[in-house]
């Protein structure tokens, strides 16, 4: 089993996640130059919008390698936010892409590179995942199988011409 770095302080975690967001944004821009990087307090990290479609993207950056656990989690509130967003934008087809950033070197989180894997939210698939309590707040977590994630480029290639 891999040693997991000791608990990181909040500021260090924020800077770590922010660095991952910037790296991913540069990757997304290679596929869609109209992608918008939202502000810190938005419910989603990136939005791509056309006249008839919207893709919202949420990035969850992890402090452990992709193969450390069999599942990774997404707060259930993100799905609630998406469903509300979808209702508010009923005149457009909406899609929710969840991306997970895994560090390539968990022993140097200040300078590591990331590998990004994604899954598109589809209710019929997500309804099969186990829901657990979030140990950090009152939210619940939906536990997504690592096996169901695809390299982010798979989805970005679809988005490149689809929307």
C-alpha positions in Angstrom: 0.0 0.0 0.0 1.2 3.5 -0.8 1.9 6.0 2.0 -0.5 8.9 1.9 0.9 12.3 2.7 0.1 13.7 6.2 -3.0 15.8 6.5 -2.5 19.1 4.6 -3.6 22.5 5.9 -6.5 24.3 4.3 -4.4 27.0 2.6 -1.9 24.4 1.1 -4.9 22.3 -0.1 -6.4 25.4 -1.7 -3.2 26.3 -3.5 -2.8 22.7 -4.6 -6.3 22.6 -6.0 -6.0 26.0 -7.6 -2.8 24.9 -9.4 -4.6 21.8 -10.7 -7.5 24.0 -11.9 -5.1 26.2 -13.9 -3.4 23.2 -15.5 -6.7 21.7 -16.5 -7.9 25.0 -17.8 -4.9 25.1 -20.1 -5.7 21.6 -21.3 -9.4 22.4 -21.9 -8.5 25.5 -23.9 -6.6 23.3 -26.3 -9.9 21.8 -27.2 -12.3 24.7 -26.6 -11.1 28.2 -26.6 -14.5 29.5 -25.5 -14.3 27.6 -22.2 -14.9 29.9 -19.2 -13.0 29.4 -16.0 -15.5 30.4 -13.3 -14.8 32.3 -10.1 -13.9 30.6 -6.8 -17.5 30.6 -5.4 -19.3 29.2 -8.5 -20.8 25.8 -8.2 -18.8 24.6 -11.2 -15.2 25.2 -12.3 -15.7 25.6 -16.0 -18.5 26.3 -18.4 -18.7 25.8 -22.2 -21.8 27.2 -23.8 -23.2 27.4 -27.4 -26.5 28.6 -28.6 -28.3 25.4 -27.8 -25.9 23.4 -25.4 -24.1 23.9 -22.1 -21.4 21.8 -20.6 -20.6 22.4 -16.9 -17.4 20.9 -15.6 -16.4 20.2 -12.0 -12.8 19.3 -11.1 -12.0 17.4 -7.9 -8.3 17.2 -7.3 -7.1 14.4 -5.1 -4.1 14.0 -2.9 -3.7 10.3 -3.7 -2.9 8.4 -6.9 -5.6 7.1 -9.2 -5.1 3.5 -8.3 -4.9 4.0 -4.5 -8.6 3.3 -3.9 -11.4 1.5 -5.9 -13.6 4.6 -5.8 -13.4 8.3 -5.6 -16.1 10.6 -4.4 -18.2 13.6 -5.5 -20.3 15.5 -3.0 -24.0 14.8 -3.7 -24.6 18.5 -3.5 -22.9 18.9 -6.9 -25.5 16.8 -8.5 -28.2 18.9 -6.8 -26.5 22.1 -8.1 -26.4 20.6 -11.6 -30.1 19.5 -11.6 -31.1 23.1 -10.5 -28.8 24.6 -13.2 -30.4 22.3 -15.8 -33.9 23.5 -14.7 -32.8 27.1 -14.9 -31.4 26.5 -18.5 -34.3 24.3 -19.7 -34.1 26.0 -23.2 -30.7 24.3 -23.7 -29.3 20.8 -23.6 -27.0 20.6 -20.6 -24.3 18.2 -19.7 -22.3 17.7 -16.5 -18.7 16.4 -16.7 -16.9 15.5 -13.5 -13.1 15.5 -13.8 -10.7 14.0 -11.2 -7.1 15.2 -11.0 -4.8 12.7 -9.5 -1.2 13.6 -8.6 1.6 11.8 -10.4 4.0 12.2 -7.4 2.1 12.2 -4.1 5.3 12.9 -2.3 5.7 16.3 -3.8 2.3 17.9 -3.9 3.7 21.4 -4.2 5.3 20.6 -7.6 3.6 17.5 -8.9 2.0 17.0 -12.3 -1.5 15.6 -12.6 -3.4 13.0 -14.7 -7.0 13.8 -15.3 -9.8 11.3 -15.6 -13.5 12.1 -16.2 -17.0 10.8 -16.1 -20.2 12.3 -17.5 -23.0 12.5 -15.1 -25.9 10.3 -16.1 -28.6 9.6 -13.6 -29.1 5.9 -14.5 -25.3 5.2 -13.9 -24.9 7.4 -10.8 -28.0 5.8 -9.2 -26.0 2.6 -9.0 -23.2 4.1 -6.9 -23.0 3.9 -3.2 -23.8 7.0 -1.1 -21.9 7.6 2.1 -21.6 10.3 4.7 -19.0 13.0 4.2 -16.7 13.0 7.2 -16.0 16.8 6.8 -19.5 18.2 6.7 -23.2 17.4 6.5 -23.2 16.6 2.8 -23.3 13.1 1.4 -20.7 11.6 -1.1 -21.5 9.6 -4.1 -18.7 7.0 -4.5 -17.7 6.7 -8.2 -15.9 3.6 -9.4 -12.3 4.3 -10.6 -13.0 1.7 -13.4 -15.7 4.0 -14.8 -13.4 6.9 -15.3 -11.9 7.7 -18.8 -9.0 9.8 -19.7 -10.2 13.4 -19.8 -9.2 13.7 -23.5 -11.9 11.2 -24.4 -14.6 13.7 -23.3 -12.7 16.8 -24.5 -12.5 15.3 -28.0 -16.3 14.9 -27.9 -16.9 18.4 -26.7 -14.5 19.8 -29.3 -17.0 19.2 -32.1 -20.2 18.4 -30.2 -21.1 21.7 -28.7 
